[in-house]
Structures are given as C-alpha cells and as structure tokens.
C-alpha cells in the first residue's frame, strides 16, 4: 500500500474513476459543459494530491487546486436557481 501512495498511483486510480464516470454520464446524454464543470474541479484537486504524494514542488500542488475553484464556482452558479 505504501508504494501505491508514494508513487502517486492511488491518485491515478481516482482520476481513472472520474474519467469512467464522465464517459458513463456522457453516454447517458449529459451535456459536455455540465460534465466538465462537475468533474473537472475534482480532477484538478486529485492532480494536486498526486503532486503532493510524489513530492513535487509546491507550485505543482497549488496550481491545480487553485484552478479548481473558478470551475467549481461556474458549476455552483450554473446550478443555482435563477432569480
């Protein structure tokens, strides 16, 4: 188990699960924009986690996490009831 995490492969498994989920939902007819705003923040956070697990420099950890926030906001705003 230690090598699964220290190599970053644990994060790779989560990223693969997100891709499979996205493909499954796309096949069910979900619009691409909805899928991207819904799944991309999680993918970016997991990329930051992967960088941390493999001992990458701090910008490689913080950049994907920071980029996930505006995408998450876009998702929240797209789901909020219209006034």
N, C-alpha and C positions, 0 to 999 in steps of 0.2 A: 504494500500500500504506500509505503514511503516514496518509492520510486515513481508511482503513479502521480503523486502530487509534486514532487521535486522536479519532475520532467515537464510539468505543465499539462500532461495528458488528461488529467482529471477535468481541466477546463476545456480541453478539446472534445471530450465526451459531451459536456454540457452544450458546447457550440453545435456539435452534430445533432443533438436532440432539438435544438432551436431550429436548425435547418430542416430537419424532418417535419417538425411541427408546421413550419412555414409552408413547406411543399404540400402537406396534407390539407392545410386550410386553403391554400391556393386552388387545390383540386376541388375543394368544396365550393369554390366560387367567391371567396373573399377577395376584395379589391387589393391590388398591389400596394397602393398608398396606405391602406389600413394595416396591412401586414407589416410594412416597413416601420410605421410609427409605433406599432405594438411590439414588435420583436427586436428591432434594432437597439433600443436602449439596453435591453438585457444582454444582447450580444456584445455591445461595447463594454459594459461593466465586466462581463466574463473575460474579455480581452485584457482589461486592466488587471483582473485577478491573475490571469495567466502570466502576464508580465511580472507581477509580484512573486508568483510561485517560482519562476525561473531566475529570479534575481536581477531583472533588468533595471536599468537606470530609472529614476523617479519620473522623468517625462513620459516614458512608455507606459507607466502605470496611470498617471494622472490624466494624460490627454484623452484616452478613450472614455474614461469616467466623466470628464468634463464635457465631452461631446455628446454623451448620452442625455444630459439634462435638457438641451433645447429640443431634442427629438421627443423626449418624454413630455415636455410641455406641449408640443404640437399634438401629441396623442391625447393628452388631457383636454386640450381646447377643442379638438375635433369631436370629443365625446360629450362635452358639456352641453346642457340644454340651451337652445337659442332663446335669447330674451326678446 
